[in-house]
Every structure is written in C-alpha cells, then in structure tokens.
Amino acid sequence: MLKIAKCTIVTDVLVALLFVLSSYFIWVEVDQWTLWNIASKWSPILITAYRIPNAPTVLMPVGPLLNLPFILFWVMFAVNLYFIIRLQRSKETKSNT
C-alpha cells in the first residue's frame, strides 16, 4: 500500500508540473495574440484565434492551440481515481488475509 501511495504522489507532482507549465505556455501565447489584434475563442479541447472585426492587424499565422491545462486536469482526475480504486482494493485484500 505504501508503494501505491508513493507512486500516486510522484504521478500527481509530475502531472501538476505539466499542468502549471502548460497553463503558463497558453497564457504567454494567447497574451501575444492581443498585440496583433487577434481575439481568442476557448473550448474544452481547442483555443482558436480570430481577427477582431474592423481592427488593423499584422498578418500573423496563428493556428489553434490545444487546451492542454483542461485536458491535463481530466487526466489528473482519472489517474487519481485509478489510484484511489487501487488503494481500496489493496486495503480490502490486506483486511481479508
């Protein structure tokens, strides 16, 4: 059971670090779009850019970005759920013996 708990903590720390880094990357990238008069539309999977109507803009190729923080949140949620179930099963097998 202690091995599972250690694995859970390590996994949570790694995914949380990825979450923070991806949030920062998205923030920096979308913040630059405002310099080019480009607005963004957010969805659970993608962040897309579009030109603000009647605003002068520099032609800058901007493609859609994956909304990694949102995706990583659900990955972290699923991983934690997996480890909770695994811990519960190991606790049940220990109590049965």
N, C-alpha and C positions, 0 to 999 in steps of 0.2 A: 504494500500500500504506500509506503514511503517513496518507493521508486516512481510510482504513478504520480504522486504529488510533486516530486521534483521535476518530472517531465512536463507536468502541467504548468508549473511556474516558468520553466525555461521557454516553453512554447508561447505562453502569454506575453512574456517580456519581448521575445522576438517579433511577434505579430504586432504588439503595441508600438515597438520601434518602427516597424514598417508603416503603421498607421500614421504616426507622427511625421515621418519623412514624406509620405505621400501627401498628407494634408499640406505640409509646407510647400512641396513642389506645386501642387494645384494652386495654392494661394499666390505664389510668385508668378506663375504663368498667367492666371486669369487677371491678376493685377496689372500685368503688362498690356493686356488687351485694351484696357481703358485708355492707355496712351495713344492707341491707334483708332480711337472712336469705334471700338468693337464691343458689343454687348454680349452677354452670355446667357444661355438658357440651360438650366440644370435639370437633369433627370436622374433616376437611381443608377443608371448604367453609364450615360454619357453626359459630357458638358460640351455643348456646341456653341460656336461663335456665329454671330450675325452682325451685319453692318447696321449701325443706327441710321434710320431714315433721315435724309437731308443733312447729313453731317459729312464734312470733308474728311476723307481718310486716306491714308497711305495704303497702297495695295500691298498687303502683307498676307502671305499664305498662312492661314490658321485652320488647322483641322480639328476635328472633335477629339476630346480627351476622355479617357476612361475615368469614371468617378471612383478611383481606387479607394479613397477613405471609406466610402459607403460599402463597397464590396468587401474590404478588409474587416469592417465591423461585423458583417454577417459571417465571414469566415471565422473570426474570433468567437463569435457566438456559437457556431456549430462545433468548433473544436472544444470549447468549454463544456458544451452539452455532452459531447462524446466522452470527455474525461470524467464528468460527473457520473455518467452511466457506468463507466468502467470502474470508478472508485466504489460505487454502490455494489456492483457485482463482486468485487474483491472483498468487500466488507461482509457480504452475505456468505461467501464461500468460507471465510475465516470463522464466522459465527457457527456454521454448520459442522465444522470439524472439531 
